[in-house]
Amino acid sequence: MSLKNRSKDMTPFDMARRPVKQNPFLMPLVWGVCYVMTKMQGLDRVRRIGMDGLKPPFLVIASHQGFSDYYIAPRALFPHRASYISDMEGFAAFGNELYRQIGCIGKRRYTADLSVVRNVRYALDVLGQPVVIFPESRHCDAGVTSTLPDNLGKLIKHLGVPVAVLTANGSYLANPFWDEERTRRTKLSADIEAVFTSDDVERLPEDEIQRIIADKLRYDEYAYQWENRISIKDRPAQGLHLPLYKCRKCLCEGQMQGSGDILRCRACGAKWVMDEYGRLSADGEYIHIPDWYRWERKMAEEEASEGYDISFAVRVEALPNEKGFVPLGTGTLRHNAEGFELSLDKEYDGLADVFPLRIPSKALPSVQTEYNYRGRGKCVVLSSKNCCYYCYSDDPRFIVTKLEFIGEYFYSLSHGDAIHIK
């Protein structure tokens, strides 16, 4: 699906438009599809903890490992209709009106937009229904919790409603971010737990709310796979080089290749074998995949702390609204401690006042990255209030996982210490 904006309409998406209640005629279909999809992945039931007596409106904070999460949430909230915070891609893929009718509220990732907060408030107070937020705002790279926004406690405090936390395991294993084209047969489990009453939200300080939510959202998919002996035999390492881009033997970057059950370094020849239970081994020694990922993060942060400034030739596509993507031509993407800067090689009609686009590090808690977005290749997505800009590059130094690590590092430096799950 190309999602091409044939009219090249750059009118910004209407973020201020009020959400509507999920269409009651569509809900039987939505619930039916969600039940079937999750049942096929081995989810027998959603465990409900302390949910008796919890009536809408309330806020649901949900983990976000992969595609299955979109099916788990409606099943967990049945029979309640709900609103869901959603990225712009969904509106382009499914159509503006349909996406609104199934309860979605538009948002651009990693941007501050008060209209989204106002729409969440409207859904809670006026529509009187639950609102679901996926604060990781991304499918996880390596089976562990992604960076959480450091103002989550502040938002919960502002809304002042009861809070439940929805957590799932197995969603990443079914569709890891680096191999989303295939769906693996796994075993899903899910819990929804009432965590705060409205009195708790009023009483507790923001930082304590933040800490509790961060703790509730902590997961490790490879530990879950091993403990439950979930067997994945069909090419388990296919694409694993995308998050595990740095060789632990020779330290080369961008030379790893995951194929079949082998993760290999093309520079030095070192290789690791991935067994059916998600463990990597070489020469009789095992390495936990999240540990490799955390080690890469540490190495990237050390490099960034010693001085960092890099530029890439990119091709750029804009997603201003639900009508789809507008190609803007080629340009240059630069990243350093100040943030990201995107410039175009040729001026695009009507965007002279936009470029060069500068996104400062202090305004970017994480970096939206894609490993092979709709078959177009690796990209970094920069969003302003009015548009998302998808930046693709064939430069071998364009390692999007590393850009994510360094972007989060620069943000944490500018804000003291953002919440990282490491």
Secondary structure, DSSP 8 states (H G I E B T S, - for coil): ---B-TT-------TTS------TTTHHHHHHHHHHHHHHTT---EEEES-TT--SS-EEEE---STHHHHHHHHHHTTS--EEEEEHHHHHHH-HHHHHHTTEEEE-TT---HHHHHHHHHHHHTS---EEE-TT-S--SSSB-----TTHHHHHHHH-S-EEEEEEESHHHHS-GGGTTS------EEEEEEEE-HHHHHHS-HHHHHHHHHHHT--BHHHHHHHTT----SSTTTTTTTT--B-TTT--BS-EEEETTEEEETTT--EEEE-TTS-EEETTEEE-HHHHHHHHHHHHHHHHHT--EEEEEEEEEEE-STT-BEEEEEEEEEEETTEEEEEESS--TT-TTT-SEEEEGGG-SS-EEESSGGGS--EEEEE-SS-EEEEE---TT--HHHHHHHHHHHHHHHTS------
